[in-house]
């Protein structure tokens, strides 16, 4: 089955990559003979094949039977027969031996029956339908196809519509490429912006150095764009630092002024307390003299009014002092929370920027892969890609599943799966992909 493959790649599967080390051509010739003999070995029936069993002179016993999952076929007069892994002569012999012990009653046109003794040599077994073969990869119509003896990979690819990396039904590759490149450039700009934003936040947190153009040299966008991004973030950093310092200075000044106000009110409260006490003592003396008849009533009234007035001033000063102290406590609390609140906001902003950066990185990788794909499509449309096809045959054998690297003239066997890959060699966007991988992880 693999004679054509052997003709084009005579040493695959025999010596592998060590063939160049063989110096005795006689050994190679012997190995080729063995391989060719194995390739010409009789076909072994397997699950999925459909057999046609016939007996000479007895058309009633002609029957097609599919090899079931358990490797058996079911036949009249015989029952279940295991056939998987057997050659056709072996199957003929097995079924013929089973039928030789049977008597078949054949009805004549006149209605009479004749007993027919079946001879083993009268039994024939052929493969009516082989297991299908499959093709996958860069062909127009991948899928399942019926097997025909001596089918080659070239013929299967032709039936599948030929090589085609556009089987995913994309739009015009030239227009698609232009749109993707525009998106690719925009994503790189967004990527650079998020990087600069993260560096600015870390600088504010005291965890990183100042933003530097050198840190962004691997980003594949123009130097002027990078410079503008860095300058914008630098100015934004300066503005935020200035605003923070002004806010902090304002609170600190308010705290100092509040302290001065408290001191003034405290001194005033002390003075008014002394005045109140003096008025109270004066009232006591006036009351004593009035009781002895030494003073008239209006003098007592004036003393009481003086005590009431000093008491009122004292209470007002005390209330004002309490209000100023409350405001002072609020300003001190704001000053204490200023740094904590600023750090919390920066950490939240850093988290959002890191998530956005990773999302942009993922989108860049996806768009980069699409760019390579469209570039490969353009290459195929311009030059064709048949000479770049890599063909592999996946085949199940008694030793298990094996992968055979083949060419277009390799003959296939029933049940084979052919994988076709068109490799794009120019890769114009490989440098851009390398730039993305070279970016540091900013998380």
ABEGO torsion letter per residue (X at the ends): XAAAAAAABAABGAAEAAAAABABAAAAAAAAAAAAAAAABBBBBBBGBBBBBBBBGBAAABBBBBBBAAGBBBBBGAEBBBABGBBAAAAAAAAAAAAAABBBBBBBAAGBBBBBBBBAAABBBBBABBBBBBBBEBBABBEBBBBBBGBBAAAAAAAAGEBBAAAAGBBBAAAAAAAAAAAAAAAAAAAAAAAAAAAAAAAAAGABBBBBAAAAAABBBBAAAAAAAAAAAAAAAAAAAAAAAAAAAAAAAAAAAAAAAAAAAAAAAAAAAAAAAAAAAAAAAAAAAAAAGABBAAAAAAAAAAAAAAAAAAAAAAAAAAAAAAAAAAAAAAAAAAAAAAAAAAAAAAAAAAAAAAAAAAAAAAAAAAAAAAAAAAAAAAAEAAAABBBBBBBBBAAEBBBBBBBAABBBBBGBBBBBBBBBAAGAAAAAAAAAAABBBAX
